């Protein structure tokens, strides 16, 4: 026997007489916006009267409402109230060892729900065609949320404290086994904390199989006890919210395809591997030549377009931000403190080192503020395995303090002092400020690099290096600026000081065509500006303003006249290092002294270091004059080591003699 009960806007008050296995009688009343509630255990289904339509009561055993079939013996209660139902919404309220689930009637038939204590599982039907919002709130010390499906969804964290301590439903605190877009709303004004189990099969404390979009302005704290803190199988985008990954056995955040940050704040610490890692999709590649996926050719990329990132990593060879593809930065504030030492890679049979920013593809930084500190042996600020481009308003400050890392797989030394020319270069990793395997091009920005460990070069390109703009300040143990091939300076302002090698060192030709260059070398045989004369290359000076303590490489081609600075009245020659001959020119400078170089109406004031190469060579677009012992003021540049433009008073005149290109080191 079947009885049909029409539910309309006028039939809105429902009275159940007799047992649930008997006949349902409905007493109509004229009212509005009432809701039928059907509770099955800890699950409450809500059917608005104006949506319910015809309900089917069949054979005394089942009741069907809006396509959802209930077994009458499972129903705990039925009642009518004036609750407002938000369509396509599931509310999950955690209460210690239990949970209360409320399901909107329009999606009830599309969900299969399982529950074990405070662990809940939702499986979405393949017929679902509406996005469901799962709103999670409350607290449990042994609970979890699991959802599987094939239609996009929203997970809303609304004041949730959830620990999965018994590895039920994989062991993640929140596990979304859904390959579509999942929006994670961290409700504004709320604080949410997730902790996963220390055992299980989960890939992260918060795991999303598909692509995740984090939004709103709440706070989310993550404790990853087994692997990653946050893990997504596809891309991850981030806007407005505050996320703190406070611990993770693996990466703080790990995603595939791409990572995009537009605003908000991310803090990562206490992790056992990289801070943030974006992996290349197995079927895609970025600019470095892996197999292309035409649906997503930017796989493995990191995009930093705003917000604040604060990352601390300590693991051996760990990276603050690691992209298997490219890194593009246009805005935001990034601070990375990396204390990880180097390590021996048993697969590649070579040493690996830690880094603040690391990309396997190209790196383009056109904006944003980056503070990158690396204190571990062999550590680097920026490591790029392809082309590096820095431009526009980028602000980069890199400091490395670690020593030279050595390992051959059996012996490890974190402060190696041996002769690296006599060992396999796979056995050591040098600390570097900025290193690129491909070319380096700098056309803008403010860059400061300091290295103090052995072999610590400031900026290194394993290809060509081109500077046409920006302000660059480098204080390095080894070469301040080095290129494996040609180097060209055509603009910008460059300060390059090396305490144990050349200020600027090109292993091909070195072209100074414009800009302002203040280069300081260690004592001879090192020079301020070096080209690979031994390899048949040459230094070419055709423009710009040059101050070179330690002089220039021998045999230079000078289409713009360079001058050797003779002694000024009362000046003294600094100790350490002899000259290599300057065509009979006397060339010296006074340590820790302010000089002013004036040409036309332009003056640059510069302070000499406490030690360095013995000679001083200058050049300018027009005939210059040099004063020693001046009092200077103006726009401070090069970390206070110069003023440009400057005003200088006092001092004494320094004799300038035309530089003979036959001088320099041999």
Secondary structure by P-SEA (a helix, b strand, c coil): cbbbbbbcccccbbbbccccccbbbbbbbbccbbbbbbbcccbbbbbbccccccccccccccccccccccccccccccccccccccccbbbbbbcccbbbbbbbccccccbbbbbcccbbbbbbcccccbbbbbbbbbbbcccbbbbbccbbbbbbbcbbbbbccccccccccbbbccccbbbbbccccbbbbbbbbccccccccbbbccbbbbbcbbbbbbbbcccccbbbccbbbbccbbbbcccccccccccccbbbbcbbbbbbcccccccbbbbcccccccccccccccccccccbbbbcbbbbbbbbbccccccbbbcbbbbbcbbbbbbbbcbbbbbcccccbbbbbbcbbbccbbbbcbbbbbbbbcccccccbbbccbbbbccbbbbbbbbcccbbbbccccccccccccccccccccbbbbbcbbbccbbbbcccbbbbbbcccccccbbbccbbbbcccbbbbbcccccbbbccbbbbcccbbbbbbcccccbbbccbbbbcccbbbbbbcccccccccccccccbbbbbcccbbbbccccccccccccbbbbbcccccccccccccccccccccccccccbbbbbbcccbbbbbbbccccccbbbbbcccbbbbbccccccccccccccccccccccbbbbbbbcccccccccc
